[in-house]
Amino acid sequence: MAQLVLTGQIRGQSTTLCSFTIAVDGGARVGPDTVVLDQSIFTIPDTDTAVDIEAAAVDQTKYGTLTAHLDIDADGTVQATFPPGDNWPPPTVSPSAVGQTVIMTVHFSPLRDVTEQARLSLDQTGGDYPGSPPAPAPGDMSFRNPGVTLPPAAYSPPPAVTDTTFIASPSVAGGAIQVETLSVTPDGEAVVLQLPGVDAPQLVAVYWPSSVSRDPGAPPASFLVYFHAGMAQNSPAFYNDARDRHDPATGGTYPFGWDYQFFGLLNYLQYIGDPFLANPFAKGLALQLDNAGSDVVLVLPLARVASTPCDEVSSFADADFLQEYLPEIQAFMCRRTGNFGSGPIDRLAMASFSSGHAALTCFLGNSTNQAHPLYLDTLQEVYLFDPHADLVIETLGPLVQVAAWAARGTSGSKVARLYTQNDPAQLAPLLAQLGVTAPGPAPFDAATPDDRFSLTSLPLAAWNALATQLGSGVPYANTGQVHQVMSALMLTDALRRSRL
């Protein structure tokens, strides 16, 4: 006979908050013969045996039940097969006085890989695709037809671009915005992960560059959490559109409706046309990250339509939640490459675009967070991309919180960057708290001597002049067009200057 020893881990630590059962050769499911601390010990035949294993977490909503299968051949060889999920490392087999001992550990995770479901949700066919002709009133669905190949052809990696406009380094010189034309191929993995039992965000897109090692013994990764523009401002125009894909269980469009998937995730990960010459609405975050040569992992939470900005991303405004879930993302992605180690992340950056600054403010302005190590020490960089376009009063709000954060905790290494088309004179009192002084007429990049705090002033006139020079199909004749191009290009600049 042989012994099968099963253990579970949660967040890298052994746990007793789970139970194990097995079925041998298709027989009845049974519990362990013995439980010693966190070990469930079963007696099994050691030849020509098939063993089906179930590992059930106490918290079913969060962790669920995981399975594995063992085949033991006549010569005692053990072969293990697992369903997708990367929750089980290979078994350890060793001889003992009573026959061989097979030891297996399951890693419970609060994350589920739903990249395939996200991919299929982006199919531009079928009656539940909201752009399908003939569309009911209001009829014009052209804004849902980007004119390029979208999933379900592919999801990861984001598509490469050729002869495409990127921001140059430096971004401003000689009183003008500087750009360059490059071809960039993303070198990393993009996945969509579901957070069961969480109200918002229920999904996050993760882009893990190949330059960030996932091998055993690799250092912890640095992360960038990016808050996209809020959803409620465009509802019920499309996020709650009755024509959109609905969850058959809940009847809701969140999170797998086409509009949520396209406008909330895919449109941020990739470019759809040149971001300056043709389409500044697609942000190409993965391409900007790779072009900057930044060794940082992108996490893009999918906000939901809600009554307040804080409710749109409720869990990601909580430092305790991020302290748990960012390391869970790191562990999940490392297990995909066979690395079953677990630990804290390294440094953290946060970025926000447009009304996404309100979600960032929900995190920075939370008084409980302000005493938390993640706020004080782990969070080291903050980037603001044109908070609310030309509304200066809306820019002041997040700046107040950024200045307060920058002065707390390990303040000597913190970085803050503001990219704005606002009149810098109206922001001067707050910028002075960061030690940044506007040098003169815009456009300009003003920074402290150590380049930890900076203001990049990029007004409409400067973008319009560049558009005229390059013959852009987007004239940048209004602040709304400038608002979009800011985030489509300037993350590259922030990451080039990053200290993560």
DANORVEN-V752329 format. One record per helix or strand of 3 or more residues. SS is the DSSP state (H for helix, E for strand). FROM is the first residue (numbers start at 1). LEN is the number of residues. If there is no record, write none. Layout:
ss=SS from=FROM len=LEN
ss=SS from=FROM len=LEN
This chain:
ss=E from=2 len=9
ss=E from=13 len=3
ss=E from=18 len=7
ss=E from=34 len=3
ss=E from=39 len=6
ss=E from=49 len=9
ss=H from=60 len=4
ss=E from=65 len=8
ss=E from=78 len=5
ss=E from=92 len=3
ss=E from=101 len=8
ss=E from=111 len=3
ss=H from=115 len=7
ss=H from=142 len=3
ss=E from=161 len=13
ss=E from=176 len=9
ss=E from=188 len=8
ss=E from=203 len=7
ss=E from=223 len=5
ss=H from=232 len=3
ss=H from=258 len=12
ss=H from=285 len=8
ss=E from=297 len=5
ss=H from=309 len=4
ss=H from=314 len=4
ss=H from=319 len=17
ss=E from=348 len=6
ss=H from=356 len=9
ss=H from=369 len=3
ss=H from=373 len=6
ss=E from=379 len=7
ss=H from=392 len=15
ss=H from=411 len=3
ss=E from=415 len=6
ss=H from=424 len=10
ss=E from=444 len=4
ss=E from=453 len=5
ss=H from=460 len=11
ss=H from=479 len=11
ss=H from=491 len=6
